[in-house]
Amino acid sequence: MGAKVRTSFRERSSMSETLYITAQGDRCHARPDCSGITGAHKAAVTLGYEVFEPEEVTLAEAQQRGKGASCPTCSGSA
């Protein structure tokens, strides 16, 4: 059996080309169901704010919008 090869978040992002961002967040997510997104949405709803579904973007788009930092929760499990 060969050794398991881990790829970085940025390498996987360029392969899949799909990341997820939110209107108010400052990070890009590997999964739309990341707890970084769902937890923030639950808190916003509790406080009476309107929430929107995560938007699918490429890494380049996320970076252009100032959301190029990878989420520490889901970046290792895309």
Contacts in CASP RR format, 6 or more apart in sequence:
PFRMAT RR
TARGET T0000
AUTHOR 0000-0000-0000
METHOD contacts of the structure
MODEL  1
MGAKVRTSFRERSSMSETLYITAQGDRCHARPDCSGITGAHKAAVTLGYE
VFEPEEVTLAEAQQRGKGASCPTCSGSA
7 15 0 8 1.000
9 30 0 8 1.000
9 70 0 8 1.000
9 75 0 8 1.000
9 76 0 8 1.000
9 78 0 8 1.000
10 59 0 8 1.000
10 70 0 8 1.000
12 30 0 8 1.000
12 78 0 8 1.000
13 19 0 8 1.000
13 28 0 8 1.000
13 30 0 8 1.000
13 59 0 8 1.000
13 70 0 8 1.000
13 78 0 8 1.000
14 59 0 8 1.000
16 78 0 8 1.000
17 58 0 8 1.000
17 59 0 8 1.000
18 56 0 8 1.000
18 57 0 8 1.000
18 58 0 8 1.000
19 28 0 8 1.000
19 29 0 8 1.000
19 30 0 8 1.000
19 56 0 8 1.000
19 57 0 8 1.000
19 58 0 8 1.000
19 59 0 8 1.000
19 62 0 8 1.000
20 28 0 8 1.000
20 29 0 8 1.000
20 30 0 8 1.000
20 31 0 8 1.000
20 32 0 8 1.000
20 34 0 8 1.000
20 37 0 8 1.000
20 54 0 8 1.000
20 55 0 8 1.000
20 56 0 8 1.000
20 57 0 8 1.000
21 27 0 8 1.000
21 28 0 8 1.000
21 29 0 8 1.000
21 54 0 8 1.000
21 55 0 8 1.000
21 57 0 8 1.000
21 62 0 8 1.000
21 65 0 8 1.000
21 67 0 8 1.000
22 37 0 8 1.000
22 40 0 8 1.000
22 52 0 8 1.000
22 54 0 8 1.000
22 55 0 8 1.000
23 52 0 8 1.000
23 55 0 8 1.000
24 40 0 8 1.000
24 44 0 8 1.000
25 40 0 8 1.000
25 67 0 8 1.000
26 66 0 8 1.000
26 67 0 8 1.000
26 69 0 8 1.000
27 67 0 8 1.000
27 68 0 8 1.000
27 69 0 8 1.000
27 70 0 8 1.000
27 71 0 8 1.000
28 57 0 8 1.000
28 59 0 8 1.000
28 62 0 8 1.000
28 67 0 8 1.000
28 68 0 8 1.000
28 69 0 8 1.000
28 70 0 8 1.000
28 71 0 8 1.000
29 36 0 8 1.000
29 37 0 8 1.000
29 54 0 8 1.000
29 71 0 8 1.000
29 73 0 8 1.000
29 74 0 8 1.000
30 70 0 8 1.000
30 71 0 8 1.000
30 74 0 8 1.000
30 75 0 8 1.000
30 76 0 8 1.000
30 77 0 8 1.000
30 78 0 8 1.000
31 74 0 8 1.000
31 77 0 8 1.000
31 78 0 8 1.000
32 53 0 8 1.000
32 54 0 8 1.000
32 56 0 8 1.000
34 71 0 8 1.000
34 73 0 8 1.000
34 74 0 8 1.000
35 73 0 8 1.000
35 74 0 8 1.000
36 71 0 8 1.000
36 73 0 8 1.000
36 74 0 8 1.000
37 54 0 8 1.000
41 51 0 8 1.000
44 50 0 8 1.000
44 51 0 8 1.000
45 51 0 8 1.000
57 65 0 8 1.000
59 68 0 8 1.000
62 68 0 8 1.000
END
